[in-house]
Amino acid sequence: MDQIKSKLGHGGLLLGAMGIISILLSIFNYNIRLLAWVDLWGNTMGWVIRILLIVGGGALYWFFGSTEEE
């Protein structure tokens, strides 16, 4: 069970990192190929999805990132 929690934490870290990188690259009119669909619904919705990636990834990392119990 700890292995699954660890993988969820790493997946959350990856989602958050992809959201941050996508925001940084969108400033220069580039995008990650995996997230190219984000801007299909418009600029505002693209920003909402990027922010949700960061918040969702951060939440996954917060809840499942640390497998050590006190």
mmCIF file of the N, C-alpha and C atoms, coordinates in Angstrom:
data_MODEL
# 
_entry.id   MODEL 
# 
loop_
_atom_site.group_PDB 
_atom_site.id 
_atom_site.type_symbol 
_atom_site.label_atom_id 
_atom_site.label_alt_id 
_atom_site.label_comp_id 
_atom_site.label_asym_id 
_atom_site.label_entity_id 
_atom_site.label_seq_id 
_atom_site.pdbx_PDB_ins_code 
_atom_site.Cartn_x 
_atom_site.Cartn_y 
_atom_site.Cartn_z 
_atom_site.occupancy 
_atom_site.B_iso_or_equiv 
_atom_site.pdbx_formal_charge 
_atom_site.auth_seq_id 
_atom_site.auth_comp_id 
_atom_site.auth_asym_id 
_atom_site.auth_atom_id 
_atom_site.pdbx_PDB_model_num 
ATOM 1   N N  . MET A 1 1  ? 0.818   -1.195 0.000   1.00 0.00 ? 1  MET A N  1 
ATOM 2   C CA . MET A 1 1  ? 0.000   0.000  0.000   1.00 0.00 ? 1  MET A CA 1 
ATOM 3   C C  . MET A 1 1  ? 0.864   1.263  0.000   1.00 0.00 ? 1  MET A C  1 
ATOM 4   N N  . ASP A 1 2  ? 2.001   1.211  0.700   1.00 0.00 ? 2  ASP A N  1 
ATOM 5   C CA . ASP A 1 2  ? 2.898   2.362  0.725   1.00 0.00 ? 2  ASP A CA 1 
ATOM 6   C C  . ASP A 1 2  ? 3.489   2.633  -0.649  1.00 0.00 ? 2  ASP A C  1 
ATOM 7   N N  . GLN A 1 3  ? 3.663   1.589  -1.447  1.00 0.00 ? 3  GLN A N  1 
ATOM 8   C CA . GLN A 1 3  ? 4.216   1.766  -2.787  1.00 0.00 ? 3  GLN A CA 1 
ATOM 9   C C  . GLN A 1 3  ? 3.234   2.541  -3.671  1.00 0.00 ? 3  GLN A C  1 
ATOM 10  N N  . ILE A 1 4  ? 1.949   2.267  -3.527  1.00 0.00 ? 4  ILE A N  1 
ATOM 11  C CA . ILE A 1 4  ? 0.933   2.983  -4.308  1.00 0.00 ? 4  ILE A CA 1 
ATOM 12  C C  . ILE A 1 4  ? 0.878   4.449  -3.883  1.00 0.00 ? 4  ILE A C  1 
ATOM 13  N N  . LYS A 1 5  ? 0.942   4.697  -2.564  1.00 0.00 ? 5  LYS A N  1 
ATOM 14  C CA . LYS A 1 5  ? 0.931   6.076  -2.084  1.00 0.00 ? 5  LYS A CA 1 
ATOM 15  C C  . LYS A 1 5  ? 2.152   6.837  -2.586  1.00 0.00 ? 5  LYS A C  1 
ATOM 16  N N  . SER A 1 6  ? 3.282   6.167  -2.619  1.00 0.00 ? 6  SER A N  1 
ATOM 17  C CA . SER A 1 6  ? 4.506   6.801  -3.106  1.00 0.00 ? 6  SER A CA 1 
ATOM 18  C C  . SER A 1 6  ? 4.380   7.159  -4.580  1.00 0.00 ? 6  SER A C  1 
ATOM 19  N N  . LYS A 1 7  ? 3.803   6.252  -5.361  1.00 0.00 ? 7  LYS A N  1 
ATOM 20  C CA . LYS A 1 7  ? 3.628   6.522  -6.788  1.00 0.00 ? 7  LYS A CA 1 
ATOM 21  C C  . LYS A 1 7  ? 2.624   7.653  -7.022  1.00 0.00 ? 7  LYS A C  1 
ATOM 22  N N  . LEU A 1 8  ? 1.578   7.739  -6.197  1.00 0.00 ? 8  LEU A N  1 
ATOM 23  C CA . LEU A 1 8  ? 0.638   8.852  -6.305  1.00 0.00 ? 8  LEU A CA 1 
ATOM 24  C C  . LEU A 1 8  ? 1.322   10.173 -5.970  1.00 0.00 ? 8  LEU A C  1 
ATOM 25  N N  . GLY A 1 9  ? 2.184   10.152 -4.977  1.00 0.00 ? 9  GLY A N  1 
ATOM 26  C CA . GLY A 1 9  ? 2.929   11.359 -4.627  1.00 0.00 ? 9  GLY A CA 1 
ATOM 27  C C  . GLY A 1 9  ? 3.849   11.806 -5.747  1.00 0.00 ? 9  GLY A C  1 
ATOM 28  N N  . HIS A 1 10 ? 4.546   10.840 -6.366  1.00 0.00 ? 10 HIS A N  1 
ATOM 29  C CA . HIS A 1 10 ? 5.426   11.180 -7.484  1.00 0.00 ? 10 HIS A CA 1 
ATOM 30  C C  . HIS A 1 10 ? 4.622   11.644 -8.699  1.00 0.00 ? 10 HIS A C  1 
ATOM 31  N N  . GLY A 1 11 ? 3.463   11.039 -8.918  1.00 0.00 ? 11 GLY A N  1 
ATOM 32  C CA . GLY A 1 11 ? 2.588   11.480 -10.012 1.00 0.00 ? 11 GLY A CA 1 
ATOM 33  C C  . GLY A 1 11 ? 2.082   12.898 -9.788  1.00 0.00 ? 11 GLY A C  1 
ATOM 34  N N  . GLY A 1 12 ? 1.758   13.227 -8.545  1.00 0.00 ? 12 GLY A N  1 
ATOM 35  C CA . GLY A 1 12 ? 1.343   14.587 -8.211  1.00 0.00 ? 12 GLY A CA 1 
ATOM 36  C C  . GLY A 1 12 ? 2.456   15.589 -8.436  1.00 0.00 ? 12 GLY A C  1 
ATOM 37  N N  . LEU A 1 13 ? 3.674   15.189 -8.080  1.00 0.00 ? 13 LEU A N  1 
ATOM 38  C CA . LEU A 1 13 ? 4.826   16.049 -8.319  1.00 0.00 ? 13 LEU A CA 1 
ATOM 39  C C  . LEU A 1 13 ? 5.029   16.278 -9.816  1.00 0.00 ? 13 LEU A C  1 
ATOM 40  N N  . LEU A 1 14 ? 4.843   15.235 -10.604 1.00 0.00 ? 14 LEU A N  1 
ATOM 41  C CA . LEU A 1 14 ? 4.966   15.349 -12.049 1.00 0.00 ? 14 LEU A CA 1 
ATOM 42  C C  . LEU A 1 14 ? 3.883   16.257 -12.630 1.00 0.00 ? 14 LEU A C  1 
ATOM 43  N N  . LEU A 1 15 ? 2.640   16.108 -12.170 1.00 0.00 ? 15 LEU A N  1 
ATOM 44  C CA . LEU A 1 15 ? 1.551   16.975 -12.652 1.00 0.00 ? 15 LEU A CA 1 
ATOM 45  C C  . LEU A 1 15 ? 1.812   18.432 -12.318 1.00 0.00 ? 15 LEU A C  1 
ATOM 46  N N  . GLY A 1 16 ? 2.237   18.689 -11.098 1.00 0.00 ? 16 GLY A N  1 
ATOM 47  C CA . GLY A 1 16 ? 2.532   20.060 -10.702 1.00 0.00 ? 16 GLY A CA 1 
ATOM 48  C C  . GLY A 1 16 ? 3.674   20.654 -11.509 1.00 0.00 ? 16 GLY A C  1 
ATOM 49  N N  . ALA A 1 17 ? 4.720   19.858 -11.727 1.00 0.00 ? 17 ALA A N  1 
ATOM 50  C CA . ALA A 1 17 ? 5.863   20.334 -12.510 1.00 0.00 ? 17 ALA A CA 1 
ATOM 51  C C  . ALA A 1 17 ? 5.458   20.611 -13.953 1.00 0.00 ? 17 ALA A C  1 
ATOM 52  N N  . MET A 1 18 ? 4.621   19.743 -14.514 1.00 0.00 ? 18 MET A N  1 
ATOM 53  C CA . MET A 1 18 ? 4.167   19.969 -15.898 1.00 0.00 ? 18 MET A CA 1 
ATOM 54  C C  . MET A 1 18 ? 3.331   21.237 -15.987 1.00 0.00 ? 18 MET A C  1 
ATOM 55  N N  . GLY A 1 19 ? 2.508   21.507 -14.963 1.00 0.00 ? 19 GLY A N  1 
ATOM 56  C CA . GLY A 1 19 ? 1.721   22.737 -14.958 1.00 0.00 ? 19 GLY A CA 1 
ATOM 57  C C  . GLY A 1 19 ? 2.591   23.969 -14.885 1.00 0.00 ? 19 GLY A C  1 
ATOM 58  N N  . ILE A 1 20 ? 3.616   23.939 -14.023 1.00 0.00 ? 20 ILE A N  1 
ATOM 59  C CA . ILE A 1 20 ? 4.520   25.083 -13.893 1.00 0.00 ? 20 ILE A CA 1 
ATOM 60  C C  . ILE A 1 20 ? 5.321   25.285 -15.170 1.00 0.00 ? 20 ILE A C  1 
ATOM 61  N N  . ILE A 1 21 ? 5.841   24.197 -15.730 1.00 0.00 ? 21 ILE A N  1 
ATOM 62  C CA . ILE A 1 21 ? 6.610   24.302 -16.972 1.00 0.00 ? 21 ILE A CA 1 
ATOM 63  C C  . ILE A 1 21 ? 5.719   24.798 -18.109 1.00 0.00 ? 21 ILE A C  1 
ATOM 64  N N  . SER A 1 22 ? 4.473   24.341 -18.135 1.00 0.00 ? 22 SER A N  1 
ATOM 65  C CA . SER A 1 22 ? 3.548   24.788 -19.174 1.00 0.00 ? 22 SER A CA 1 
ATOM 66  C C  . SER A 1 22 ? 3.276   26.281 -19.064 1.00 0.00 ? 22 SER A C  1 
ATOM 67  N N  . ILE A 1 23 ? 3.152   26.788 -17.838 1.00 0.00 ? 23 ILE A N  1 
ATOM 68  C CA . ILE A 1 23 ? 2.941   28.225 -17.650 1.00 0.00 ? 23 ILE A CA 1 
ATOM 69  C C  . ILE A 1 23 ? 4.169   28.999 -18.110 1.00 0.00 ? 23 ILE A C  1 
ATOM 70  N N  . LEU A 1 24 ? 5.348   28.528 -17.717 1.00 0.00 ? 24 LEU A N  1 
ATOM 71  C CA . LEU A 1 24 ? 6.570   29.225 -18.117 1.00 0.00 ? 24 LEU A CA 1 
ATOM 72  C C  . LEU A 1 24 ? 6.757   29.211 -19.627 1.00 0.00 ? 24 LEU A C  1 
ATOM 73  N N  . LEU A 1 25 ? 6.475   28.089 -20.267 1.00 0.00 ? 25 LEU A N  1 
ATOM 74  C CA . LEU A 1 25 ? 6.648   28.006 -21.718 1.00 0.00 ? 25 LEU A CA 1 
ATOM 75  C C  . LEU A 1 25 ? 5.573   28.782 -22.475 1.00 0.00 ? 25 LEU A C  1 
ATOM 76  N N  . SER A 1 26 ? 4.369   28.889 -21.898 1.00 0.00 ? 26 SER A N  1 
ATOM 77  C CA . SER A 1 26 ? 3.306   29.617 -22.592 1.00 0.00 ? 26 SER A CA 1 
ATOM 78  C C  . SER A 1 26 ? 3.624   31.106 -22.682 1.00 0.00 ? 26 SER A C  1 
ATOM 79  N N  . ILE A 1 27 ? 4.461   31.599 -21.784 1.00 0.00 ? 27 ILE A N  1 
ATOM 80  C CA . ILE A 1 27 ? 4.875   32.997 -21.863 1.00 0.00 ? 27 ILE A CA 1 
ATOM 81  C C  . ILE A 1 27 ? 5.645   33.242 -23.164 1.00 0.00 ? 27 ILE A C  1 
ATOM 82  N N  . PHE A 1 28 ? 6.395   32.232 -23.618 1.00 0.00 ? 28 PHE A N  1 
ATOM 83  C CA . PHE A 1 28 ? 7.187   32.343 -24.840 1.00 0.00 ? 28 PHE A CA 1 
ATOM 84  C C  . PHE A 1 28 ? 6.503   31.694 -26.047 1.00 0.00 ? 28 PHE A C  1 
ATOM 85  N N  . ASN A 1 29 ? 5.185   31.443 -25.942 1.00 0.00 ? 29 ASN A N  1 
ATOM 86  C CA . ASN A 1 29 ? 4.369   30.832 -26.997 1.00 0.00 ? 29 ASN A CA 1 
ATOM 87  C C  . ASN A 1 29 ? 4.820   29.419 -27.364 1.00 0.00 ? 29 ASN A C  1 
ATOM 88  N N  . TYR A 1 30 ? 5.330   28.681 -26.397 1.00 0.00 ? 30 TYR A N  1 
ATOM 89  C CA . TYR A 1 30 ? 5.642   27.266 -26.567 1.00 0.00 ? 30 TYR A CA 1 
ATOM 90  C C  . TYR A 1 30 ? 4.714   26.472 -25.662 1.00 0.00 ? 30 TYR A C  1 
ATOM 91  N N  . ASN A 1 31 ? 4.679   25.164 -25.863 1.00 0.00 ? 31 ASN A N  1 
ATOM 92  C CA . ASN A 1 31 ? 3.863   24.313 -25.007 1.00 0.00 ? 31 ASN A CA 1 
ATOM 93  C C  . ASN A 1 31 ? 4.440   22.902 -24.999 1.00 0.00 ? 31 ASN A C  1 
ATOM 94  N N  . ILE A 1 32 ? 4.177   22.194 -23.936 1.00 0.00 ? 32 ILE A N  1 
ATOM 95  C CA . ILE A 1 32 ? 4.554   20.793 -23.850 1.00 0.00 ? 32 ILE A CA 1 
ATOM 96  C C  . ILE A 1 32 ? 3.623   20.007 -24.769 1.00 0.00 ? 32 ILE A C  1 
ATOM 97  N N  . ARG A 1 33 ? 4.160   19.108 -25.557 1.00 0.00 ? 33 ARG A N  1 
ATOM 98  C CA . ARG A 1 33 ? 3.351   18.382 -26.535 1.00 0.00 ? 33 ARG A CA 1 
ATOM 99  C C  . ARG A 1 33 ? 2.204   17.621 -25.867 1.00 0.00 ? 33 ARG A C  1 
ATOM 100 N N  . LEU A 1 34 ? 2.457   17.095 -24.680 1.00 0.00 ? 34 LEU A N  1 
ATOM 101 C CA . LEU A 1 34 ? 1.431   16.350 -23.954 1.00 0.00 ? 34 LEU A CA 1 
ATOM 102 C C  . LEU A 1 34 ? 0.283   17.263 -23.524 1.00 0.00 ? 34 LEU A C  1 
ATOM 103 N N  . LEU A 1 35 ? 0.565   18.538 -23.341 1.00 0.00 ? 35 LEU A N  1 
ATOM 104 C CA . LEU A 1 35 ? -0.459  19.491 -22.913 1.00 0.00 ? 35 LEU A CA 1 
ATOM 105 C C  . LEU A 1 35 ? -0.892  20.448 -24.017 1.00 0.00 ? 35 LEU A C  1 
ATOM 106 N N  . ALA A 1 36 ? -0.719  20.076 -25.254 1.00 0.00 ? 36 ALA A N  1 
ATOM 107 C CA . ALA A 1 36 ? -1.092  20.950 -26.368 1.00 0.00 ? 36 ALA A CA 1 
ATOM 108 C C  . ALA A 1 36 ? -2.611  21.137 -26.447 1.00 0.00 ? 36 ALA A C  1 
ATOM 109 N N  . TRP A 1 37 ? -3.371  20.195 -25.943 1.00 0.00 ? 37 TRP A N  1 
ATOM 110 C CA . TRP A 1 37 ? -4.823  20.274 -25.988 1.00 0.00 ? 37 TRP A CA 1 
ATOM 111 C C  . TRP A 1 37 ? -5.381  21.331 -25.042 1.00 0.00 ? 37 TRP A C  1 
ATOM 112 N N  . VAL A 1 38 ? -4.563  21.818 -24.120 1.00 0.00 ? 38 VAL A N  1 
ATOM 113 C CA . VAL A 1 38 ? -5.035  22.756 -23.107 1.00 0.00 ? 38 VAL A CA 1 
ATOM 114 C C  . VAL A 1 38 ? -5.603  24.029 -23.727 1.00 0.00 ? 38 VAL A C  1 
ATOM 115 N N  . ASP A 1 39 ? -4.982  24.529 -24.769 1.00 0.00 ? 39 ASP A N  1 
ATOM 116 C CA . ASP A 1 39 ? -5.404  25.795 -25.359 1.00 0.00 ? 39 ASP A CA 1 
ATOM 117 C C  . ASP A 1 39 ? -6.472  25.642 -26.435 1.00 0.00 ? 39 ASP A C  1 
ATOM 118 N N  . LEU A 1 40 ? -6.996  24.464 -26.639 1.00 0.00 ? 40 LEU A N  1 
ATOM 119 C CA . LEU A 1 40 ? -8.045  24.275 -27.651 1.00 0.00 ? 40 LEU A CA 1 
ATOM 120 C C  . LEU A 1 40 ? -9.347  24.978 -27.275 1.00 0.00 ? 40 LEU A C  1 
ATOM 121 N N  . TRP A 1 41 ? -9.587  25.161 -25.975 1.00 0.00 ? 41 TRP A N  1 
ATOM 122 C CA . TRP A 1 41 ? -10.830 25.780 -25.524 1.00 0.00 ? 41 TRP A CA 1 
ATOM 123 C C  . TRP A 1 41 ? -10.682 27.263 -25.245 1.00 0.00 ? 41 TRP A C  1 
ATOM 124 N N  . GLY A 1 42 ? -9.588  27.827 -25.658 1.00 0.00 ? 42 GLY A N  1 
ATOM 125 C CA . GLY A 1 42 ? -9.376  29.255 -25.460 1.00 0.00 ? 42 GLY A CA 1 
ATOM 126 C C  . GLY A 1 42 ? -8.272  29.528 -24.451 1.00 0.00 ? 42 GLY A C  1 
ATOM 127 N N  . ASN A 1 43 ? -7.861  30.760 -24.423 1.00 0.00 ? 43 ASN A N  1 
ATOM 128 C CA . ASN A 1 43 ? -6.744  31.160 -23.580 1.00 0.00 ? 43 ASN A CA 1 
ATOM 129 C C  . ASN A 1 43 ? -7.095  31.087 -22.093 1.00 0.00 ? 43 ASN A C  1 
ATOM 130 N N  . THR A 1 44 ? -8.289  31.564 -21.737 1.00 0.00 ? 44 THR A N  1 
ATOM 131 C CA . THR A 1 44 ? -8.686  31.575 -20.329 1.00 0.00 ? 44 THR A CA 1 
ATOM 132 C C  . THR A 1 44 ? -8.821  30.164 -19.782 1.00 0.00 ? 44 THR A C  1 
ATOM 133 N N  . MET A 1 45 ? -9.456  29.294 -20.533 1.00 0.00 ? 45 MET A N  1 
ATOM 134 C CA . MET A 1 45 ? -9.614  27.913 -20.082 1.00 0.00 ? 45 MET A CA 1 
ATOM 135 C C  . MET A 1 45 ? -8.262  27.205 -20.007 1.00 0.00 ? 45 MET A C  1 
ATOM 136 N N  . GLY A 1 46 ? -7.346  27.555 -20.891 1.00 0.00 ? 46 GLY A N  1 
ATOM 137 C CA . GLY A 1 46 ? -5.999  26.994 -20.829 1.00 0.00 ? 46 GLY A CA 1 
ATOM 138 C C  . GLY A 1 46 ? -5.302  27.359 -19.530 1.00 0.00 ? 46 GLY A C  1 
ATOM 139 N N  . TRP A 1 47 ? -5.449  28.611 -19.103 1.00 0.00 ? 47 TRP A N  1 
ATOM 140 C CA . TRP A 1 47 ? -4.850  29.029 -17.835 1.00 0.00 ? 47 TRP A CA 1 
ATOM 141 C C  . TRP A 1 47 ? -5.516  28.342 -16.649 1.00 0.00 ? 47 TRP A C  1 
ATOM 142 N N  . VAL A 1 48 ? -6.828  28.171 -16.726 1.00 0.00 ? 48 VAL A N  1 
ATOM 143 C CA . VAL A 1 48 ? -7.542  27.478 -15.642 1.00 0.00 ? 48 VAL A CA 1 
ATOM 144 C C  . VAL A 1 48 ? -7.050  26.042 -15.527 1.00 0.00 ? 48 VAL A C  1 
ATOM 145 N N  . ILE A 1 49 ? -6.883  25.349 -16.641 1.00 0.00 ? 49 ILE A N  1 
ATOM 146 C CA . ILE A 1 49 ? -6.408  23.964 -16.624 1.00 0.00 ? 49 ILE A CA 1 
ATOM 147 C C  . ILE A 1 49 ? -4.982  23.894 -16.091 1.00 0.00 ? 49 ILE A C  1 
ATOM 148 N N  . ARG A 1 50 ? -4.138  24.826 -16.487 1.00 0.00 ? 50 ARG A N  1 
ATOM 149 C CA . ARG A 1 50 ? -2.755  24.841 -15.974 1.00 0.00 ? 50 ARG A CA 1 
ATOM 150 C C  . ARG A 1 50 ? -2.730  25.031 -14.463 1.00 0.00 ? 50 ARG A C  1 
ATOM 151 N N  . ILE A 1 51 ? -3.537  25.945 -13.966 1.00 0.00 ? 51 ILE A N  1 
ATOM 152 C CA . ILE A 1 51 ? -3.583  26.188 -12.523 1.00 0.00 ? 51 ILE A CA 1 
ATOM 153 C C  . ILE A 1 51 ? -4.152  24.980 -11.794 1.00 0.00 ? 51 ILE A C  1 
ATOM 154 N N  . LEU A 1 52 ? -5.166  24.334 -12.384 1.00 0.00 ? 52 LEU A N  1 
ATOM 155 C CA . LEU A 1 52 ? -5.718  23.123 -11.771 1.00 0.00 ? 52 LEU A CA 1 
ATOM 156 C C  . LEU A 1 52 ? -4.698  21.984 -11.744 1.00 0.00 ? 52 LEU A C  1 
ATOM 157 N N  . LEU A 1 53 ? -3.848  21.899 -12.753 1.00 0.00 ? 53 LEU A N  1 
ATOM 158 C CA . LEU A 1 53 ? -2.777  20.901 -12.742 1.00 0.00 ? 53 LEU A CA 1 
ATOM 159 C C  . LEU A 1 53 ? -1.826  21.139 -11.576 1.00 0.00 ? 53 LEU A C  1 
ATOM 160 N N  . ILE A 1 54 ? -1.484  22.378 -11.357 1.00 0.00 ? 54 ILE A N  1 
ATOM 161 C CA . ILE A 1 54 ? -0.566  22.693 -10.268 1.00 0.00 ? 54 ILE A CA 1 
ATOM 162 C C  . ILE A 1 54 ? -1.216  22.420 -8.913  1.00 0.00 ? 54 ILE A C  1 
ATOM 163 N N  . VAL A 1 55 ? -2.459  22.856 -8.747  1.00 0.00 ? 55 VAL A N  1 
ATOM 164 C CA . VAL A 1 55 ? -3.149  22.653 -7.470  1.00 0.00 ? 55 VAL A CA 1 
ATOM 165 C C  . VAL A 1 55 ? -3.415  21.165 -7.220  1.00 0.00 ? 55 VAL A C  1 
ATOM 166 N N  . GLY A 1 56 ? -3.890  20.460 -8.251  1.00 0.00 ? 56 GLY A N  1 
ATOM 167 C CA . GLY A 1 56 ? -4.153  19.027 -8.099  1.00 0.00 ? 56 GLY A CA 1 
ATOM 168 C C  . GLY A 1 56 ? -2.883  18.228 -7.852  1.00 0.00 ? 56 GLY A C  1 
ATOM 169 N N  . GLY A 1 57 ? -1.833  18.554 -8.574  1.00 0.00 ? 57 GLY A N  1 
ATOM 170 C CA . GLY A 1 57 ? -0.557  17.871 -8.368  1.00 0.00 ? 57 GLY A CA 1 
ATOM 171 C C  . GLY A 1 57 ? 0.019   18.155 -6.995  1.00 0.00 ? 57 GLY A C  1 
ATOM 172 N N  . GLY A 1 58 ? -0.107  19.408 -6.557  1.00 0.00 ? 58 GLY A N  1 
ATOM 173 C CA . GLY A 1 58 ? 0.358   19.761 -5.217  1.00 0.00 ? 58 GLY A CA 1 
ATOM 174 C C  . GLY A 1 58 ? -0.426  19.038 -4.131  1.00 0.00 ? 58 GLY A C  1 
ATOM 175 N N  . ALA A 1 59 ? -1.736  18.910 -4.332  1.00 0.00 ? 59 ALA A N  1 
ATOM 176 C CA . ALA A 1 59 ? -2.563  18.190 -3.351  1.00 0.00 ? 59 ALA A CA 1 
ATOM 177 C C  . ALA A 1 59 ? -2.183  16.715 -3.291  1.00 0.00 ? 59 ALA A C  1 
ATOM 178 N N  . LEU A 1 60 ? -1.974  16.093 -4.449  1.00 0.00 ? 60 LEU A N  1 
ATOM 179 C CA . LEU A 1 60 ? -1.553  14.688 -4.454  1.00 0.00 ? 60 LEU A CA 1 
ATOM 180 C C  . LEU A 1 60 ? -0.212  14.517 -3.755  1.00 0.00 ? 60 LEU A C  1 
ATOM 181 N N  . TYR A 1 61 ? 0.708   15.433 -4.027  1.00 0.00 ? 61 TYR A N  1 
ATOM 182 C CA . TYR A 1 61 ? 2.018   15.337 -3.389  1.00 0.00 ? 61 TYR A CA 1 
ATOM 183 C C  . TYR A 1 61 ? 1.915   15.596 -1.885  1.00 0.00 ? 61 TYR A C  1 
ATOM 184 N N  . TRP A 1 62 ? 1.065   16.523 -1.495  1.00 0.00 ? 62 TRP A N  1 
ATOM 185 C CA . TRP A 1 62 ? 0.888   16.852 -0.082  1.00 0.00 ? 62 TRP A CA 1 
ATOM 186 C C  . TRP A 1 62 ? 0.328   15.654 0.688   1.00 0.00 ? 62 TRP A C  1 
ATOM 187 N N  . PHE A 1 63 ? -0.674  14.988 0.124   1.00 0.00 ? 63 PHE A N  1 
ATOM 188 C CA . PHE A 1 63 ? -1.322  13.893 0.840   1.00 0.00 ? 63 PHE A CA 1 
ATOM 189 C C  . PHE A 1 63 ? -0.575  12.572 0.719   1.00 0.00 ? 63 PHE A C  1 
ATOM 190 N N  . PHE A 1 64 ? 0.066   12.317 -0.411  1.00 0.00 ? 64 PHE A N  1 
ATOM 191 C CA . PHE A 1 64 ? 0.671   11.003 -0.645  1.00 0.00 ? 64 PHE A CA 1 
ATOM 192 C C  . PHE A 1 64 ? 2.186   11.038 -0.834  1.00 0.00 ? 64 PHE A C  1 
ATOM 193 N N  . GLY A 1 65 ? 2.802   12.217 -0.805  1.00 0.00 ? 65 GLY A N  1 
ATOM 194 C CA . GLY A 1 65 ? 4.223   12.322 -1.082  1.00 0.00 ? 65 GLY A CA 1 
ATOM 195 C C  . GLY A 1 65 ? 5.103   11.729 -0.003  1.00 0.00 ? 65 GLY A C  1 
ATOM 196 N N  . SER A 1 66 ? 4.725   11.924 1.247   1.00 0.00 ? 66 SER A N  1 
ATOM 197 C CA . SER A 1 66 ? 5.521   11.421 2.365   1.00 0.00 ? 66 SER A CA 1 
ATOM 198 C C  . SER A 1 66 ? 4.915   10.124 2.857   1.00 0.00 ? 66 SER A C  1 
ATOM 199 N N  . THR A 1 67 ? 5.674   9.039  2.777   1.00 0.00 ? 67 THR A N  1 
ATOM 200 C CA . THR A 1 67 ? 5.156   7.741  3.210   1.00 0.00 ? 67 THR A CA 1 
ATOM 201 C C  . THR A 1 67 ? 5.516   7.429  4.655   1.00 0.00 ? 67 THR A C  1 
ATOM 202 N N  . GLU A 1 68 ? 6.306   8.309  5.287   1.00 0.00 ? 68 GLU A N  1 
ATOM 203 C CA . GLU A 1 68 ? 6.687   8.081  6.677   1.00 0.00 ? 68 GLU A CA 1 
ATOM 204 C C  . GLU A 1 68 ? 5.543   8.475  7.594   1.00 0.00 ? 68 GLU A C  1 
ATOM 205 N N  . GLU A 1 69 ? 5.208   7.600  8.515   1.00 0.00 ? 69 GLU A N  1 
ATOM 206 C CA . GLU A 1 69 ? 4.166   7.899  9.488   1.00 0.00 ? 69 GLU A CA 1 
ATOM 207 C C  . GLU A 1 69 ? 4.836   8.177  10.822  1.00 0.00 ? 69 GLU A C  1 
ATOM 208 N N  . GLU A 1 70 ? 4.262   9.129  11.549  1.00 0.00 ? 70 GLU A N  1 
ATOM 209 C CA . GLU A 1 70 ? 4.860   9.492  12.840  1.00 0.00 ? 70 GLU A CA 1 
ATOM 210 C C  . GLU A 1 70 ? 4.330   8.621  13.944  1.00 0.00 ? 70 GLU A C  1 
# 
